Amino acid sequence: MILRIVVDVIQAYIVLLFARLILSWFPMSPWSPWAKVVGALARVTDPVLTPIRRILPPLRVGGAAIDLSPIVLFFALEVVLSILQVR
């Protein structure tokens, strides 16, 4: 029972992380309703992403930078899920 709740919470977090990742690709006015959604998603995901960003800085590609921390977090969460679901 508790294991199922933990798995469900991790899966919900993955959905929130994916939503934040997709929404970060679009420019937004700070006064739009979507800005509040992105802000709420940032408050939920940043506490986990920030330590990863300290260890793994963005990858510089020309004038742009690619943040690899969500990829690392997706991978880590999937590993945790696979370990939890085996038991």
C-alpha positions in Angstrom: 0.0 0.0 0.0 2.7 2.5 1.0 4.8 1.4 -1.9 2.0 2.0 -4.3 1.5 5.6 -2.9 5.3 6.3 -3.3 5.2 5.0 -6.9 2.1 7.1 -7.7 3.7 10.3 -6.2 6.9 9.7 -8.3 4.9 9.2 -11.4 2.9 12.4 -10.7 6.1 14.3 -10.2 7.4 13.0 -13.6 4.3 14.4 -15.2 4.8 17.8 -13.5 8.4 17.8 -14.6 7.5 17.0 -18.2 4.9 19.7 -18.2 7.4 22.3 -16.9 9.9 21.2 -19.5 7.4 21.6 -22.4 6.1 25.0 -21.1 9.7 26.3 -20.8 10.1 26.2 -24.5 7.4 28.9 -25.1 7.9 32.6 -24.3 5.4 33.9 -21.8 4.3 37.2 -20.6 4.6 37.5 -16.8 1.0 38.6 -16.7 -0.4 35.7 -18.6 -2.4 32.9 -16.8 0.2 30.4 -18.0 3.0 32.3 -16.2 1.3 31.3 -12.9 1.2 27.7 -14.0 4.8 27.8 -14.9 5.7 29.5 -11.6 3.8 26.8 -9.6 5.6 24.0 -11.6 8.9 25.7 -10.9 8.2 25.8 -7.2 7.5 22.1 -7.2 10.4 21.0 -9.5 13.2 23.5 -8.7 14.1 22.1 -5.2 15.1 18.8 -6.9 16.6 20.3 -10.1 18.7 23.0 -8.4 21.2 20.6 -6.7 21.6 18.7 -10.0 22.3 22.0 -11.8 25.0 22.8 -9.3 26.8 19.5 -10.2 26.0 19.5 -13.9 26.0 23.0 -15.4 24.2 23.7 -18.6 25.9 22.5 -21.8 27.0 25.4 -24.0 26.2 25.0 -27.7 27.2 28.1 -29.5 25.2 31.0 -28.1 22.7 28.7 -26.4 22.8 26.5 -23.3 21.1 23.1 -22.8 20.0 22.3 -19.3 20.6 18.6 -18.8 19.3 18.4 -15.3 15.8 17.4 -16.2 17.2 14.5 -18.3 19.3 13.3 -15.3 16.3 13.6 -13.0 14.0 11.7 -15.4 16.6 8.9 -15.6 17.0 8.8 -11.8 13.3 8.7 -11.2 12.8 6.0 -13.7 15.5 3.9 -12.1 13.9 4.4 -8.7 10.5 3.4 -10.2 11.9 0.3 -11.7 13.5 -0.7 -8.4 10.3 -0.1 -6.5 8.1 -1.9 -8.9 10.2 -5.1 -9.0 9.5 -5.8 -5.3 
